[in-house]
Amino acid sequence: MAAKKSNNIKVSRGAQGRSALRLHGSIARDLGVMIVSGRYRPGHILAGEVEASEKLKVSRTAYREAVRILAAKGLVHSRPRVGTRVSAPEQWQLLDPDVLFWAFSGDPEPEVLHGLFELRAIIEPAAAALAATRRTQQQLETMRRSLDEMALHTLSTEKGRSADQEFHGALLRATGNPFMVSLINGVAAAVNALTEFKQRRAALKRNPVPDHLRVYDAIAAKDPERARTAMTELIRLAIMDTPMKQRPKYSAASRWVRNADA
């Protein structure tokens, strides 16, 4: 991902007036962006609690809570007499909505996009096939309502993107598989991150609702193979919507892998 020139963490002017929760969340966000963007590489030791709080002009409690947020997401780990280090990328909870948001705050590298699309291509067609055999009428109605909201608001709006996430979440829930259902937040976050990125780089000229409708129709008809094929095609077209320069291309020499081995 593109790195910015400055490594300084800045707390906005209004930060001192925010609640402690918003303040430590803001600090966690700034640190998280630095980590996932590669500005703080794996093994980098973060500033100590006293030093960092004085530099940022925040309480030690706020900084401590920010570090706890990062640790809970696998981005850092602490050891006595060593300090808080940036963890290796394989320990990061990459499907955590916050981590994805931080990863896409700039332009992610192609392998990041590739990884997300590859994940979706593995999980969602199989999920669509299962949903076609197990969905309930209520789940089908949720998917239909989501499609109507997508068509009404479009993916250029937050409401439209929320409806898109709801559709994909309802589809995973319709599999009836508790492990697939547990992926709802991660897949929804991935769908949203990819859509927002494409909208930011170049507004979508193609209407993706018909692609989703084909998946819905196959699930409604209880046709698992048609549902699998329709979802595979939906993801293929989503990849083609990605700007050419950022279009996913697999690289075995991922920057994150190189950094982890450094």
LINFEN-V688061 format. One record per residue. N is the residue number from 1. SS is DSSP state (H for helix, E for strand, - for the rest). PSI is psi in whole degrees, 0 to 359 (none if undefined). Layout:
N_SS_PSI / N_SS_PSI
This chain:
1_-_150 / 2_-_135 / 3_-_143 / 4_-_162 / 5_-_322 / 6_-_140 / 7_-_10 / 8_-_136 / 9_-_130 / 10_-_131 / 11_-_129 / 12_-_161 / 13_H_326 / 14_H_3 / 15_H_321 / 16_H_336 / 17_H_356 / 18_-_165 / 19_-_160 / 20_H_323 / 21_H_311 / 22_H_325 / 23_H_311 / 24_H_333 / 25_H_322 / 26_H_319 / 27_H_317 / 28_H_319 / 29_H_312 / 30_H_318 / 31_H_319 / 32_H_318 / 33_H_318 / 34_H_324 / 35_H_308 / 36_H_340 / 37_-_350 / 38_-_0 / 39_-_328 / 40_-_108 / 41_-_160 / 42_-_133 / 43_-_343 / 44_-_135 / 45_E_122 / 46_-_157 / 47_-_148 / 48_-_164 / 49_H_315 / 50_H_310 / 51_H_313 / 52_H_317 / 53_H_323 / 54_H_319 / 55_H_320 / 56_H_350 / 57_-_46 / 58_-_168 / 59_-_155 / 60_H_327 / 61_H_317 / 62_H_317 / 63_H_319 / 64_H_318 / 65_H_324 / 66_H_317 / 67_H_324 / 68_H_323 / 69_H_314 / 70_H_321 / 71_H_321 / 72_H_334 / 73_-_6 / 74_-_8 / 75_-_334 / 76_E_163 / 77_E_149 / 78_E_146 / 79_E_142 / 80_-_139 / 81_-_3 / 82_-_315 / 83_E_194 / 84_E_118 / 85_E_152 / 86_E_130 / 87_-_164 / 88_-_146 / 89_H_329 / 90_H_348 / 91_H_350 / 92_-_142 / 93_-_83 / 94_-_336 / 95_-_3 / 96_-_131 / 97_H_321 / 98_H_316 / 99_H_318 / 100_H_318 / 101_H_317 / 102_H_320 / 103_H_329 / 104_-_14 / 105_-_335 / 106_-_209 / 107_-_111 / 108_-_154 / 109_-_157 / 110_H_323 / 111_H_337 / 112_H_314 / 113_H_317 / 114_H_315 / 115_H_319 / 116_H_315 / 117_H_322 / 118_H_318 / 119_H_313 / 120_H_320 / 121_H_335 / 122_H_316 / 123_H_311 / 124_H_322 / 125_H_319 / 126_H_321 / 127_H_320 / 128_H_320 / 129_H_317 / 130_H_317 / 131_H_326 / 132_H_334 / 133_H_346 / 134_H_351 / 135_-_151 / 136_-_168 / 137_H_322 / 138_H_319 / 139_H_322 / 140_H_320 / 141_H_325 / 142_H_317 / 143_H_318 / 144_H_316 / 145_H_322 / 146_H_318 / 147_H_319 / 148_H_320 / 149_H_321 / 150_H_315 / 151_H_323 / 152_H_314 / 153_H_338 / 154_-_161 / 155_-_359 / 156_-_354 / 157_-_159 / 158_H_322 / 159_H_319 / 160_H_319 / 161_H_325 / 162_H_321 / 163_H_323 / 164_H_314 / 165_H_320 / 166_H_321 / 167_H_310 / 168_H_325 / 169_H_317 / 170_H_323 / 171_H_315 / 172_H_321 / 173_H_327 / 174_-_348 / 175_-_335 / 176_-_5 / 177_-_116 / 178_H_330 / 179_H_321 / 180_H_321 / 181_H_326 / 182_-_346 / 183_-_1 / 184_H_308 / 185_H_319 / 186_H_313 / 187_H_319 / 188_H_319 / 189_H_322 / 190_H_316 / 191_H_315 / 192_H_317 / 193_H_316 / 194_H_318 / 195_H_315 / 196_H_321 / 197_H_313 / 198_H_322 / 199_H_322 / 200_H_323 / 201_H_321 / 202_-_118 / 203_-_135 / 204_-_127 / 205_-_339 / 206_-_141 / 207_-_114 / 208_-_356 / 209_H_316 / 210_H_326 / 211_H_317 / 212_H_325 / 213_H_324 / 214_H_322 / 215_H_314 / 216_H_313 / 217_H_320 / 218_H_321 / 219_H_318 / 220_H_324 / 221_-_359 / 222_-_44 / 223_-_92 / 224_H_320 / 225_H_322 / 226_H_324 / 227_H_318 / 228_H_314 / 229_H_318 / 230_H_320 / 231_H_322 / 232_H_317 / 233_H_322 / 234_H_315 / 235_H_322 / 236_H_316 / 237_H_326 / 238_H_322 / 239_H_317 / 240_H_337 / 241_H_342 / 242_-_135 / 243_-_142 / 244_H_317 / 245_H_332 / 246_H_4 / 247_-_134 / 248_-_130 / 249_-_127 / 250_-_136 / 251_-_119 / 252_-_336 / 253_-_61 / 254_-_143 / 255_H_320 / 256_H_322 / 257_H_317 / 258_H_317 / 259_H_323 / 260_H_328 / 261_H_351 / 262_-_none
